[in-house]
Amino acid sequence: MSIRRAEAGDYAAVRSLAEALAAHIEEPPPPLTLERYLAFYVREHAPVHLFVALLEDRVRA
């Protein structure tokens, strides 16, 4: 397993993980659009830096 900063191409996996968590805690899925994901987590000066864990070079959902 390795860990790295999230990239634009991780959006689908991150969204899937967020939706799974929301379902688990019985909450509605978050309004995570690609544009929000890029603005808040991926761009160079994003307010939050999101990191993902990779298993066999893939983010696992």
N, C-alpha and C positions, 0 to 999 in steps of 0.2 A: 504494500500500500504506500502511496505517496500523497502529499498534500501540496496544492498550488493555489494561486489566486484564480478566481473564476474568470472565465473568458466568455465572449459573446456566444460561442458555439456550445456553451454549457446550458444555455437558457432552457431548452426543453427538459433536460434532466432536473435542473433546479426547480422548475415549475412543477414537475411531477412530484418531487420530494415535498414541496410546500403544500400541494394538494393532498398528498397522503397524510401529512401531519394534521392538516385541518380536519380531514375526515376522522382521524383517530381521536382528536379532541372534540369532535362533534361541533365544529365551527364551519362557516362557509369558506370556500376557497379564497385565498387572497387575490386582490386585483393586480396581479403581477403581469403586466404587459411587457413585451420585449423592450419598448421604449423606457419604461420605468426601471426594468432590470439593468439596462445599459447605463442609464443616468445615475442610479443609486448605488450600483455595485461594481461596475466594470470600468467606466471611464477613468482616466488617470487621476483626476481630482474628485472622485466620488466621495460622498460623505461617509460611506461605510465600505469597508473592504471585505468581500465575501470570499471565503476559501472553500475549496471542495476537496474531498478525499477521492483518490483514484484507486481502483482495483483493476489490475490488468489494463492500465492506461485508459480507463473509462470511469466516468462518474456513474455510480450505481444508484438507481432509484428503487 
